[in-house]
Amino acid sequence: MSRSRRGCMKAIPIAIMAAVVSCALAQDHSAPHSEPDRSSDRAKLIGAWHLVSITGPDGKPVQTAPLGMLIYTRDGHMSVQLMYPKADNALSNQYVQSGYEASFGSYDVDEARHMVTHHIQGSVTRDLLIGKDLPRVYQFTTDRRLIIRSARADEHWSVVWEHY
């Protein structure tokens, strides 16, 4: 075997080793981003949640709970959707239109006050919510559920969520 060919064959394993090390370093560098630090409240909020139960403004549990999803992203965006049963299709208020609630935007967390504020950029109710900041008091339960209540004194509803 010629000297130049032997050098080439030695270079190939070195190139492969360099590629493997580069991939390992890249994966190790990205690993902390794949698993969020669950020690902060903000980190615990991140992800997709499904609706477990809802208590109406009268303080009583809603008999036939809507289907719902709440999403908080790592980069500070949120989205919430609730679809009420057909019997509640006439339900409309500042949050709900014809039995459907949907809004999205960004959010901030004040862990000291257990408050998350939704900054609404879009909503099914349009001008009733768009541009508003909606402060919400949150609580994590021992069974890893999330309870969200309005921080407004005139609103008495609460919603229980569970991670998917």
C-alpha positions as CSV (number, residue, x, y, z in Angstrom):
1,M,0.0,0.0,0.0
2,S,1.4,3.4,-0.9
3,R,2.4,5.9,1.8
4,S,-0.2,8.5,0.6
5,R,-3.0,5.9,0.7
6,R,-2.1,4.9,4.3
7,G,-2.2,8.5,5.4
8,C,-5.6,8.9,3.7
9,M,-6.9,5.9,5.6
10,K,-5.7,7.3,8.9
11,A,-7.3,10.6,8.1
12,I,-10.7,9.0,7.6
13,P,-11.0,7.6,11.2
14,I,-9.8,10.9,12.5
15,A,-12.4,12.8,10.5
16,I,-15.1,10.4,11.7
17,M,-14.0,10.8,15.3
18,A,-14.0,14.6,14.9
19,A,-17.6,14.4,13.6
20,V,-18.7,12.1,16.4
21,V,-17.2,14.5,19.0
22,S,-18.8,17.5,17.4
23,C,-22.2,15.8,17.4
24,A,-21.8,14.8,21.1
25,L,-20.8,18.3,22.1
26,A,-23.7,19.8,20.2
27,Q,-26.1,17.4,21.8
28,D,-24.6,18.0,25.3
29,H,-24.9,21.8,24.6
30,S,-28.6,21.5,23.6
31,A,-29.6,19.1,26.3
32,P,-30.5,21.7,28.9
33,H,-33.0,23.3,26.5
34,S,-34.8,20.1,25.9
35,E,-35.7,19.6,29.6
36,P,-36.8,22.8,31.3
37,D,-35.8,23.5,34.8
38,R,-38.9,22.6,36.8
39,S,-37.8,24.4,39.9
40,S,-39.4,27.8,38.9
41,D,-43.1,28.4,38.5
42,R,-42.5,29.8,35.0
43,A,-40.9,26.5,34.0
44,K,-43.8,24.5,35.6
45,L,-46.3,26.5,33.5
46,I,-44.6,25.7,30.2
47,G,-46.4,23.1,28.1
48,A,-49.9,22.1,27.0
49,W,-52.7,21.7,29.6
50,H,-56.1,20.3,29.3
51,L,-59.2,21.5,31.1
52,V,-60.2,19.4,34.1
53,S,-63.0,21.5,35.6
54,I,-64.3,25.0,35.7
55,T,-66.2,27.0,38.3
56,G,-68.5,29.6,37.0
57,P,-68.8,33.3,38.1
58,D,-71.4,32.2,40.7
59,G,-68.8,30.1,42.4
60,K,-70.5,26.8,41.5
61,P,-68.9,24.1,39.3
62,V,-70.1,24.1,35.7
63,Q,-72.1,21.0,35.3
64,T,-71.0,20.1,31.8
65,A,-67.5,21.4,31.5
66,P,-66.3,22.6,28.2
67,L,-63.3,21.0,26.4
68,G,-60.3,23.2,26.7
69,M,-56.6,23.6,26.1
70,L,-54.1,26.1,27.6
71,I,-50.6,26.4,26.2
72,Y,-47.6,28.3,27.6
73,T,-44.5,28.3,25.4
74,R,-40.9,28.7,26.7
75,D,-40.4,31.9,24.6
76,G,-43.3,33.7,26.4
77,H,-46.4,33.0,24.3
78,M,-49.8,31.7,25.4
79,S,-53.0,30.4,23.9
80,V,-56.2,29.3,25.4
81,Q,-59.3,27.7,23.8
82,L,-62.5,26.4,25.4
83,M,-65.4,24.8,23.5
84,Y,-68.6,24.7,25.5
85,P,-71.3,22.0,24.9
86,K,-73.9,22.7,22.1
87,A,-76.4,23.5,24.8
88,D,-74.3,26.5,25.7
89,N,-73.9,27.8,22.1
90,A,-75.7,31.0,23.0
91,L,-73.2,31.7,25.8
92,S,-71.4,35.0,25.0
93,N,-69.5,37.5,27.2
94,Q,-66.1,39.3,27.0
95,Y,-64.3,35.9,26.8
96,V,-66.8,33.7,25.0
97,Q,-68.6,34.1,21.7
98,S,-71.3,31.7,20.8
99,G,-70.0,29.0,23.1
100,Y,-66.4,29.3,22.1
101,E,-63.5,31.0,23.9
102,A,-60.2,31.6,22.2
103,S,-57.4,34.0,22.8
104,F,-53.6,34.2,22.3
105,G,-50.7,36.5,23.0
106,S,-47.8,36.7,25.3
107,Y,-47.5,36.3,29.1
108,D,-45.4,37.4,32.1
109,V,-45.0,35.6,35.4
110,D,-44.7,37.3,38.8
111,E,-43.7,34.3,40.9
112,A,-43.6,36.3,44.2
113,R,-47.3,37.2,43.8
114,H,-48.3,33.9,42.0
115,M,-49.6,35.9,39.1
116,V,-49.4,35.3,35.4
117,T,-50.5,38.1,33.1
118,H,-51.9,37.3,29.7
119,H,-51.2,40.1,27.1
120,I,-54.0,39.5,24.6
121,Q,-53.0,40.0,20.9
122,G,-56.0,38.1,19.4
123,S,-59.3,36.9,20.6
124,V,-62.6,35.4,19.3
125,T,-64.3,38.4,21.0
126,R,-62.0,40.8,19.1
127,D,-62.1,44.3,20.6
128,L,-63.4,43.1,23.9
129,L,-60.0,41.6,24.8
130,I,-57.4,42.6,22.2
131,G,-54.8,44.8,23.7
132,K,-55.8,44.0,27.3
133,D,-53.6,42.6,30.0
134,L,-55.4,39.9,32.0
135,P,-53.9,39.2,35.4
136,R,-54.5,35.7,36.7
137,V,-53.6,34.2,40.1
138,Y,-52.2,30.7,39.7
139,Q,-51.7,27.8,42.1
140,F,-50.0,24.4,41.6
141,T,-51.7,21.6,43.6
142,T,-49.9,18.7,45.2
143,D,-51.2,16.4,42.4
144,R,-49.5,18.7,39.8
145,R,-52.6,20.4,38.6
146,L,-52.8,24.1,37.9
147,I,-55.6,26.3,39.2
148,I,-56.1,29.7,37.6
149,R,-58.4,32.4,38.9
150,S,-59.0,36.0,37.8
151,A,-57.1,38.6,39.8
152,R,-60.1,40.9,39.3
153,A,-62.3,41.4,42.4
154,D,-65.5,41.3,40.3
155,E,-64.7,37.9,38.6
156,H,-65.2,34.7,40.7
157,W,-64.5,32.0,38.2
158,S,-61.7,29.4,38.4
159,V,-60.3,26.8,36.1
160,V,-58.4,23.6,36.9
161,W,-55.9,22.4,34.3
162,E,-53.7,19.3,34.0
163,H,-50.6,18.7,31.9
164,Y,-51.2,16.5,28.9
